Amino acid sequence: MSPADLSAVAAPRTVTVDGSPVHVMEHGTGPAVLMLHGSGPGTTGSGAWTTTAQALGASWRFVAPDQAGFGLTPIPAGSAGRLRMWTEQAAGLMDALGHEHYAVVGHSMGGAVALALAAERPEQVTHVVAVATMGAPGAPLSPDLDAIWAAPAGPAGARDMISRLVLDPALVTESAVAARAEAMRAGEAAFASLFPPPRARWAEDLTLSARTLAGIRAPVLLVHGAQDRVTPLSTSALPLLDHLADVRLHVLGRCGHVPALEHPHDFRRLLSCFLGRNRDH
């Protein structure tokens, strides 16, 4: 990054949303883009999106929160349901930050939240990028997602989880395993309450109805790995093509569940091109 880019970096901070703290990383300058991470234990907003935000921060203002139950963001008291909780918190965060119009990028669980937010806030959400997304009506809980939600904290659980997330075993490095194991241990208590067995109910909670999806006005880009075992292409992205009014799908070959990590240059080009369409806000 250039010195000008560095000046746009804001230190992570805590924003109060409906009386509850939300830990958020902000980076870059330009139109706002809300970045929503996935549901694996140890996942955080900064861990999922810092590399992408740093690469594209000269053009957009990226907002990457730890969603409730992840990282440094606690689960708000009295929350009911998972999708509703994360959707309301995301909307409240962008309101608190003063962003009247914004794009939303979501990975896996975050993709379902992004789609739900677009349906809930049609006047605010300008674009949706749903990556390896959940949310399709009737999508079942895959064995790999079930195993990820059940992964024990520590190196063995971290190694198994990363192995399920990516296609190329070369990406399962010792440093990646150590970092994820540490993050899993730090968030173990909060995560334990999010997806207790039987876990199929939580996958069902993260699906959207055909009516909700049909009401989304914003253009949607689906980005999916052809070899994704966690949210398989056939049950996750393809069914959404029948329900979204303005949608396009880009499938990356030789790619598992994390396109931003497995094909970072292709992913950033797709993101930049799509977010640059009709930049009226």
C-alpha positions as CSV (number, residue, x, y, z in Angstrom):
1,M,0.0,0.0,0.0
2,S,1.1,3.6,-0.6
3,P,1.3,6.1,2.2
4,A,-2.0,7.5,1.1
5,D,-3.6,4.1,1.5
6,L,-2.1,3.7,5.0
7,S,-3.6,7.0,6.1
8,A,-7.1,5.6,5.4
9,V,-6.6,2.6,7.8
10,A,-8.7,3.0,11.0
11,A,-7.8,1.0,14.1
12,P,-10.4,-1.6,15.0
13,R,-13.0,-0.1,17.3
14,T,-16.2,-0.9,19.2
15,V,-19.5,0.5,18.0
16,T,-22.6,0.3,20.2
17,V,-25.6,-1.1,18.2
18,D,-29.0,-1.3,20.0
19,G,-27.2,-1.2,23.4
20,S,-24.7,-4.0,22.5
21,P,-21.0,-3.7,21.5
22,V,-19.9,-4.6,18.0
23,H,-16.2,-4.9,17.2
24,V,-15.4,-3.6,13.7
25,M,-12.5,-3.1,11.4
26,E,-12.7,-0.2,8.9
27,H,-10.4,0.4,5.9
28,G,-10.2,2.5,2.8
29,T,-12.0,5.4,1.3
30,G,-15.0,5.7,-1.0
31,P,-18.5,4.1,-1.1
32,A,-19.2,1.8,1.9
33,V,-19.0,-2.0,1.6
34,L,-20.1,-4.1,4.5
35,M,-18.1,-7.3,4.7
36,L,-19.7,-10.2,6.6
37,H,-17.6,-13.3,7.5
38,G,-18.6,-16.9,7.7
39,S,-19.5,-19.2,10.6
40,G,-16.4,-21.3,11.3
41,P,-15.2,-21.3,14.9
42,G,-12.4,-18.7,15.3
43,T,-13.6,-16.5,12.4
44,T,-13.4,-12.8,12.7
45,G,-14.1,-9.8,10.4
46,S,-10.5,-8.7,10.2
47,G,-9.3,-12.3,9.8
48,A,-11.6,-13.0,6.9
49,W,-11.3,-9.7,5.0
50,T,-8.2,-7.7,5.8
51,T,-6.2,-8.9,2.8
52,T,-9.1,-8.1,0.4
53,A,-9.7,-4.7,2.1
54,Q,-6.1,-3.7,1.9
55,A,-5.9,-4.6,-1.8
56,L,-9.1,-2.6,-2.8
57,G,-9.1,0.1,-0.1
58,A,-8.2,2.9,-2.5
59,S,-11.7,2.6,-4.1
60,W,-14.1,1.6,-1.3
61,R,-14.6,2.0,2.5
62,F,-14.7,-1.5,3.9
63,V,-16.5,-2.2,7.1
64,A,-15.8,-5.7,8.5
65,P,-17.5,-6.4,11.9
66,D,-17.1,-9.4,14.1
67,Q,-20.7,-10.7,14.0
68,A,-22.4,-11.6,17.2
69,G,-20.8,-14.6,18.9
70,F,-17.6,-14.2,17.0
71,G,-14.3,-12.5,17.8
72,L,-14.9,-9.6,20.3
73,T,-18.6,-9.1,19.6
74,P,-20.9,-10.8,22.2
75,I,-24.3,-12.2,21.6
76,P,-26.9,-9.5,22.5
77,A,-29.1,-10.3,25.4
78,G,-32.5,-11.7,24.4
79,S,-31.5,-12.5,20.8
80,A,-33.8,-14.9,19.1
81,G,-32.8,-16.8,16.0
82,R,-29.5,-16.6,14.3
83,L,-30.2,-15.0,10.9
84,R,-32.5,-12.4,12.4
85,M,-29.9,-11.5,15.0
86,W,-27.1,-11.0,12.5
87,T,-29.2,-9.2,10.0
88,E,-30.5,-6.7,12.6
89,Q,-27.1,-6.1,13.9
90,A,-25.6,-5.5,10.5
91,A,-28.3,-3.0,9.6
92,G,-27.9,-1.3,13.0
93,L,-24.1,-1.1,12.6
94,M,-24.4,0.7,9.2
95,D,-27.0,3.0,10.6
96,A,-24.7,3.8,13.6
97,L,-21.8,4.5,11.2
98,G,-23.9,6.9,9.2
99,H,-23.8,4.9,5.9
100,E,-27.1,5.6,4.0
101,H,-26.2,3.5,1.0
102,Y,-23.8,0.5,0.9
103,A,-22.9,-2.7,-0.8
104,V,-22.8,-6.0,1.1
105,V,-20.3,-8.8,0.6
106,G,-20.9,-12.0,2.6
107,H,-19.1,-15.3,2.8
108,S,-21.0,-18.5,3.6
109,M,-23.2,-17.7,6.6
110,G,-22.4,-14.0,5.9
111,G,-23.9,-14.5,2.4
112,A,-27.2,-15.5,3.8
113,V,-27.1,-12.4,6.1
114,A,-26.2,-10.2,3.1
115,L,-29.2,-11.5,1.1
116,A,-31.5,-11.1,4.1
117,L,-30.2,-7.5,4.7
118,A,-30.8,-6.7,1.0
119,A,-34.4,-7.8,1.4
120,E,-34.8,-5.9,4.6
121,R,-33.2,-2.7,3.5
122,P,-33.9,-2.3,-0.2
123,E,-33.3,1.4,-0.2
124,Q,-29.9,1.1,1.4
125,V,-28.3,-1.9,-0.1
126,T,-26.9,-1.2,-3.6
127,H,-25.1,-4.5,-4.5
128,V,-24.8,-8.0,-3.0
129,V,-21.9,-10.3,-3.4
130,A,-22.6,-13.7,-1.9
131,V,-19.6,-15.9,-1.7
132,A,-19.9,-19.7,-1.2
133,T,-23.2,-18.7,0.2
134,M,-25.8,-20.2,2.4
135,G,-29.4,-19.1,2.2
136,A,-31.0,-21.1,-0.6
137,P,-34.5,-22.5,0.3
138,G,-34.3,-26.1,1.5
139,A,-30.5,-26.3,1.4
140,P,-29.4,-29.2,3.7
141,L,-26.6,-29.1,6.3
142,S,-23.6,-30.7,4.5
143,P,-21.5,-33.2,6.4
144,D,-18.5,-30.9,6.1
145,L,-20.3,-27.9,7.6
146,D,-21.6,-30.1,10.4
147,A,-18.0,-31.2,11.1
148,I,-16.8,-27.5,11.0
149,W,-19.4,-26.3,13.4
150,A,-18.5,-29.2,15.7
151,A,-14.7,-28.8,15.4
152,P,-13.0,-28.8,18.8
153,A,-10.7,-25.9,19.7
154,G,-7.0,-26.7,19.3
155,P,-4.6,-27.6,16.5
156,A,-6.3,-30.9,15.5
157,G,-9.7,-29.2,15.2
158,A,-8.2,-26.3,13.3
159,R,-6.3,-28.5,10.9
160,D,-9.4,-30.6,10.1
161,M,-11.5,-27.5,9.6
162,I,-9.1,-25.8,7.2
163,S,-8.7,-29.1,5.3
164,R,-12.4,-29.0,4.7
165,L,-12.5,-25.4,3.7
166,V,-9.9,-25.4,1.0
167,L,-9.2,-27.7,-2.0
168,D,-5.4,-27.4,-2.1
169,P,-3.7,-29.1,0.9
170,A,-0.7,-26.8,0.4
171,L,-2.9,-24.1,2.0
172,V,-3.1,-26.1,5.2
173,T,0.1,-24.6,6.6
174,E,1.4,-24.8,10.1
175,S,1.1,-21.0,10.5
176,A,-2.5,-21.1,9.3
177,V,-3.3,-24.0,11.7
178,A,-1.7,-22.3,14.7
179,A,-3.5,-19.0,14.0
180,R,-6.9,-20.6,13.7
181,A,-6.3,-22.8,16.7
182,E,-5.5,-19.7,18.8
183,A,-8.6,-17.9,17.5
184,M,-10.8,-21.0,18.2
185,R,-9.6,-21.1,21.8
186,A,-10.2,-17.4,22.3
187,G,-13.8,-17.6,21.0
188,E,-14.7,-21.1,22.3
189,A,-17.2,-20.1,25.0
190,A,-19.3,-17.9,22.8
191,F,-19.2,-20.2,19.8
192,A,-20.4,-23.2,21.8
193,S,-23.8,-21.5,22.2
194,L,-24.3,-20.7,18.5
195,F,-24.7,-24.1,16.8
196,P,-25.3,-26.9,19.4
197,P,-26.6,-30.2,18.1
198,P,-28.8,-31.1,16.4
199,R,-27.2,-28.7,13.9
200,A,-29.6,-29.1,10.9
201,R,-31.9,-26.6,12.6
202,W,-29.2,-23.9,12.4
203,A,-28.7,-24.5,8.7
204,E,-32.5,-24.2,8.2
205,D,-32.5,-21.0,10.2
206,L,-30.0,-19.6,7.7
207,T,-32.2,-20.3,4.7
208,L,-34.4,-17.6,3.1
209,S,-37.9,-18.1,1.6
210,A,-38.5,-17.9,-2.1
211,R,-40.7,-14.8,-1.4
212,T,-37.9,-13.0,0.5
213,L,-35.4,-13.7,-2.2
214,A,-37.8,-12.6,-5.0
215,G,-38.1,-9.3,-3.2
216,I,-34.4,-8.4,-3.4
217,R,-34.0,-5.4,-5.7
218,A,-30.2,-5.0,-5.6
219,P,-28.1,-6.8,-8.3
220,V,-26.5,-10.0,-6.9
221,L,-23.2,-11.6,-7.8
222,L,-22.8,-15.2,-6.6
223,V,-19.2,-16.4,-6.4
224,H,-18.7,-20.1,-5.8
225,G,-16.0,-22.8,-5.9
226,A,-16.7,-25.8,-8.1
227,Q,-15.3,-28.1,-5.5
228,D,-16.9,-26.5,-2.4
229,R,-17.9,-29.3,0.0
230,V,-19.1,-27.1,2.8
231,T,-21.8,-25.3,0.8
232,P,-21.9,-27.4,-2.4
233,L,-22.6,-25.5,-5.7
234,S,-25.6,-27.8,-6.6
235,T,-27.5,-27.1,-3.4
236,S,-26.3,-23.6,-2.5
237,A,-25.7,-21.3,-5.4
238,L,-27.5,-22.9,-8.3
239,P,-31.0,-22.9,-6.7
240,L,-30.6,-19.2,-6.0
241,L,-30.6,-18.5,-9.8
242,D,-34.3,-19.4,-9.9
243,H,-35.2,-17.0,-7.1
244,L,-33.2,-13.8,-7.6
245,A,-34.5,-11.2,-10.1
246,D,-31.1,-9.7,-10.9
247,V,-28.4,-12.3,-10.5
248,R,-25.2,-13.7,-12.1
249,L,-23.0,-16.6,-11.0
250,H,-19.3,-17.0,-11.4
251,V,-17.9,-20.5,-10.7
252,L,-14.2,-20.8,-10.0
253,G,-12.6,-24.2,-10.9
254,R,-10.1,-25.9,-8.6
255,C,-11.6,-24.0,-5.7
256,G,-13.2,-25.0,-2.4
257,H,-15.1,-22.9,0.1
258,V,-12.9,-19.9,0.4
259,P,-12.4,-18.1,-3.0
260,A,-10.9,-15.0,-1.4
261,L,-8.1,-17.2,-0.1
262,E,-7.8,-19.8,-2.8
263,H,-8.1,-17.5,-5.9
264,P,-7.4,-14.0,-4.4
265,H,-6.6,-12.2,-7.6
266,D,-9.6,-13.5,-9.5
267,F,-11.8,-12.8,-6.5
268,R,-10.7,-9.2,-6.2
269,R,-11.2,-8.6,-9.9
270,L,-14.7,-10.0,-9.7
271,L,-15.4,-7.9,-6.7
272,S,-14.0,-4.7,-8.1
273,C,-15.8,-5.0,-11.4
274,F,-19.1,-5.8,-9.9
275,L,-19.0,-3.1,-7.2
276,G,-17.9,-0.6,-9.8
277,R,-21.2,-1.1,-11.7
278,N,-23.5,1.9,-11.6
279,R,-21.7,3.7,-8.7
280,D,-24.4,6.2,-8.1
281,H,-23.9,6.4,-4.3
